[in-house]
Amino acid sequence: MRKKWGNIGNKTIPFIFLAAILVFWQLIVDRGIIARYILPSPVDVILVGMKILPEIKVHLYTTLQEALTGLMVAIVFSLLLAMLMDNFSLIQKAVQPLLIVSQTIPTMVLAPLFAMWFGFGLLPKIMVVILVCFFPLVVSLLEGLNSLDPDFLNLMKSMKANRWQMFYLAKFPSALPNFFSGLKIAATYSIIGAVIGEWMGGKAGLGVYMTRVRQSFALDKVFATILIIVFLSLVLFKIIELIQFLLMPWRRAINK
């Protein structure tokens, strides 16, 4: 019973803290401590967000298309590269330093270069998404693949299992928790990556819309767009959690 109440408390405390911040934010704007044109109140942001939904449908669809396409491509390439790096130490030694170096280059520097090289269509935005999603996926997969007990692999070898059988029967199932941890991070990064790519130029997307309303000093619409971006990231995160719940029934049995 104590554990149950502890879990309920752990879930409610963040909501209480967030509610307190929003109430404080609303009060300082309503009382004129900060002007509305500088910092719109939460109520203003929500009302404007509902108002602009019809006009940003195209932008919303474009950002989702870029984010999901880039995420899917990143998943495929990370799976392939993680398999190669796990099976061939030479590839791991050659590629791993490059992966680390790729994360030291600011995305804001690469995004305009992609726009100059590949134009202002969907491709440069998708490439930005791939770039920000690829690293957490590969690293989490490698950690998961290397976490399997070597004695279990030796047992499979004694039973004449080949590399592919050891991978899909033992290594990949054991790496799923790590994989989904990286995937949750990558899913939230995908929306942000698409928006960053859109800031560098384009015809549609939440980043393009945010740039336009910011230049017109419509800060309430800027905050409403940020709220929509946060909502999309949370929805993707929860979808990944649901997929993990469905694909890993043994975890449900352990947690019972």
N, C-alpha and C positions, 0 to 999 in steps of 0.2 A: 504493500500500500504506500509506504514511504517513497519507494522508487517511482511509483506511478505519479504521485504528487510532485516529485522532483522533476520528472519529465514534462509534466504540464507546466510547471514553473519555468523551465528552460525554454519552452516554446512561447509562453506569454510575455516574458520579460522583454524580448526585442520589440514586440508590438507595443507594449506600454511605453518603452523608451522612445520609439518612433512617434507615437501619438503625442507624447509630451513635447517633442521637438516641433511638431506641426502646430500644436496649440500655441507654443511660445512664438513661433514664426508668424502665425495669424495675428496674435495680439500686438506685436511690435509694428506690424503694418497698419492694422486698424487704428491704433492710437497715434499714428503719424510719426513714430520714432524714425522710421525709414520710409521714404516716399515710394508710392506704388510704381512709379515709372522706373525706379531703380531696382526694387525687389517686389514683384507681385506676390500677393498672398496665396497660400495653398488653394483657397476657394476660387480665387481668380484663375489660377492655373488650370484647375479641374474644369471650370466652366468654359474657358477658352479651348481647352483640349477637346471637349465634346462639340464645340462649335466648329472647329477646323477639321474634324474627322472626314467629312465629305470631300474636302478639297485636297487632303493629303493621301487619299486612297492609292493614287498612282505612285506617289513617293514611298508609301509603306510597302506596296507590292514590289517595287524595284529593290529596296533595301533587303527585303526578305529573300528575293531571288538571288541577289549577290551573296548574301550571308550563307544561305543553305547550299548553294552550288559550291562555294569555296570550302565549306565545311565538309561536304561529301567528298570532294576531290582530295582534301587534306587527309581524311580518314583512309581512303584507298591507298594513297602514296605512303602514309605513315605505317600502315600494315605491311606493305611490300618492303619498305626500307627496314622496318624493325625485324622482319623475318630474315632478310639478308644479313643484317648486322648481328643477329643472334647466331646464325649458322656459319658466318665467315668472319673471323676475328680481324682479318686484314681490312675488310670493308668498314668494320666498326672503328678501327684505328684511323682510317683515312677520313671517314665522314663525320665522326663525332666532334672533332675540333671545328669543322666548318659549321655544324649546327649551332655550336656555342657562339661562334663569331657572328652568325646571322642574327642572333638575338641582341648583340651589342649595337647594331645599326638602328637608329631611331626610325620607326615606321613613318613619321612625318617627313623624313628625308627621302625614303624610297617611293612613297606614294606619288609625289610630283614627277619623279623619274619615270615611273610606270605610265603615267598619263602622257608624258612626252613621247615615250617609245611606242605605246600601243593605242594612243588616242583617248577619247573621252567617253568611250562606250562602257559596256559591262566588264570587259576583260581586265582592265587595270584594277578595278575594284575587287574582282574575284581573286586576282593575284595577291592583293593586300590581305584578304581574308585567309587565303591559303598560307601566307607567310606567318601570320599571327597564330594560326591554329595548329600548324604543323609541329612546332617544337614541343608543346606540352603533350601532344599525342604520342610522338615518338619516344620521348623520355619516359613517360608513364608506362608505355608498352614494354620498353626494354627492362625497366625495373621489375615489372611483373613477370616477364619471361625468365629473368635471372633469379627470381625468388623461389622457384620450384626446388624441392629437396633433391640434391644430386643422387641420393640413394634410390629415389623413385625412378629417376632416369636410368640408373644402372640396372634396376629391376626390369625395366622395359627393354633395355638392350639385351639382357640375358634371355628375354622372350622373343628375340629376333625382330623387334620393332624397328622400322626404318625412321628416318628423320621426319618425314611428313606425318607419320602416325604418332610419333612422340610430340609433335607440335600440336596437332588438332585434338589429340586425346588427353594430353597432360599439360603442356606448356601454356597453350592459349586459354583453356578454362581457368588455370591458376592465375593468369594475368588479367582476367576480366575485371576484378575490382580496381586494379591500377588503371586499366584502360578506361573504365567509366569515370574514374576520378579525373583523368586528363581530358576526357570528352566533355565533362561538365564545364571545365575551365575553357576549353576551346569553343564550346557552344556560346558562352557569354562573350568571349572575345570576337566571335564571328560578326555579331551585330556592330560592335565598336569598330572592327576593322573595315566593314562596309561603309560606315559613316565617315571614317577618316579618309577613305578613298574618294568618297563623294565630295568632301571638302575641297579636294584638289581640282574639281571641275566635273561637270556632267549636266545632263538634261533633267534628270529626275533622281529622287532618293531623299531620305530624311536629312542627310547631310547637306544636300543642295537646298532643300527647303529651309533648314536652320540657318544657312548662310544668308539666304534672301531676307528672312524676317529679322535677322540680327542687324543687317545693313540698314533696315528700315526702323531700327530701334524698337521693335515690337517684342520686348523682353518677356511678356506674358506668353507669347507664342513660342519663344525660344525655350522657356521652362516647360511648356506643354509638350514640345517635341522631345525634350530630355526625358520627361515622364513616360512618353510612349516608348522610347528606346529602352528605358529600364524595364518597362513592362514586357517588352518582347524578349529581352534577355532572360528575365525570370521565367517566362513561359517555356522557352527553349530548355532552360535548366530543369524545370519540372518534367518536361517530356523525356529528357534523358534519364531522369530518376525513374520514371514509369517504365521505360524500356529496360533499365537495369533490373527493376523489380520483376519484370516478366521473364527475362532471359536468365536470371540467376535464382531459381527456386530453392536451391540448397542454402542460400543465405537466409531466406525466410524461415527455413526449418531451424537454422542455428539460432536466429534471433528470438524464436518462440520460447 
